[in-house]
Amino acid sequence: MAYTINKTDGTIVATIADGTIDTSTSLTLFGQNYSGFGELLNENLVKLLENSSSTSSPTSPLKGELWFDNNTGQLKVYNGSQFEPTGGAQASATAPSSPSIGDLWLDSTNDQVFVYTGDSRTHQINDEWELLGPAFTAGQTQSGFVIETIASSGGNKVVASMYAGTTRVAILSKETFTPSASQTGFATIKAGITLNSTLSAVFEGSSTSSAALDVSGTSNTSSSIIAGGNFLRSDEADTTVGALTVDNDTGVIIGDAQELTISVSSNNVTLAQTSENKDFTISTNTGGTQTSRLAITGASGAMAITGDVTITGNLNISGEYNATSSAISTYDDAFIKVNNGNSEVDAGLIVETGDTDDARLFYEVGTNRWMAGEGGNYSQIIRDSDATTNGNTSRGVVLKTDSSGIFTVAGIEMAAVGSAIATTDTSDTSVPTIGQVATFGNLWGGSAKTVSTSAPTSGDGDNGDFWFQREA
């Protein structure tokens, strides 16, 4: 009677006639009364023990059949179309063909494990295979975050270390601590991210705020990446080699009480001392000594200038000029010009006196002549060309003599008659008055001469006088 051989699901594998065998599977199946079945049976048992161990897969496998692949050293199971590893990943340099979802593959070149998802993703290194790890290839060596435990005096600390090519670049920690064992580049680990100090590592990119800035370096990476040491500090004295621009009208404020300000308004610049009644001084180092050159007294507004002053342009003074020295001012210029560039007005020199209008020497524009005087009373200063030699024809004008020493007048009136002329005044060059001449004419050789219609009395004349009596 023929044997009908069924699989677990009831499907017929083979029908074997009596006395025959079937080799349609990996095992040899026997019909009833097959002679010599013992050897083949034992071989079947051995194949089951070794899972058909061979370098090549069984030629007629059944779904679910096991095969030990001597090439890879893996136990594989037939899935109905191919053998695949029963556990772990299939190791190969290229992705397995016809994989099933969930299959694992070990990239033997890069030492990375992938799982087959059947879905294509743009980030996948191998299409439809999702990388499980590690994130780096064998050639890249250890890179990325590694969770580690570091001992410290405060106990073990769990950290996430970031590696790049087996070098620990940074440590991420939730707290600050000092490792008990030396960690290259990490003497102290801070809460947050601590960079390896031996790498001169830095954060590249943009930051909106920072707790501190390393100012030890001054070498810029580029024109837009500036070293910390090239930033001006506000907590101590610092120096800049470039121009400092304050691009707002508020300008610069200096002093612990903000006393000095430099500001701009409508393009007009103001340099201000803002503390009440405080002074403003500009000084220079003269011969090694700091010397005040311009001092403005805050309380009074008085200004003191030390040293020579050169003014190019007009000097306009509104107010009085006060001199605190008795020294005489001297000028090398041959002339001093006033009212320069202005319309014609009376101008000159004013000397302060007790009078209301002081004493003045000035040029009067209306008369084109020099005037002088004080208290508001001024008269002409006479020039040689203003005088005349003939006072008769040019009356009311100052007289001068001609080339012969003579001048002409209509008459001269003396303030008094003057003393009598004596006969001894032969060398006297004084001009006599009419009264003096008349008095002298009445004398005769020094004696008085009287002419009268009456005779003299005892009381008339002196000894030696003459008396002439004429008829009435």
Protein Blocks (a to p, Z undefined) as FASTA:
>chain_A
ZZddddfkopafbdcdehiacfkbmbdcddehiahklmmmmmmmmmmmnoopafbdcfbb
cehiacddfknopacddehjaccdfedjdddfbdcehiaehiacddfklopacddehiac
fklmbghiacfbdfbdfklopadjdddddddfkbpaddddddeehiafbdcdfbdcddfb
dcehiabacehjdddfklopacedddfbdfbdcfkbccdfblmlccfklpccfkbccddf
bdcdddbfklpaedjklmaccddeehiacdddfbghiacdddddeehiacdfbdcdfkno
pacdedjdddedjdddedddddfbfbdcddfbfbdcehihiacdddddddddfbfnlpad
dddfklopacddeehiacddddfklpcfblklmghiacdddfkopacdfbdcdfbebjad
dfklmmbcbdcdfklmmmmmmpghhiacdddfbdcdfkgocehiacddddZZ
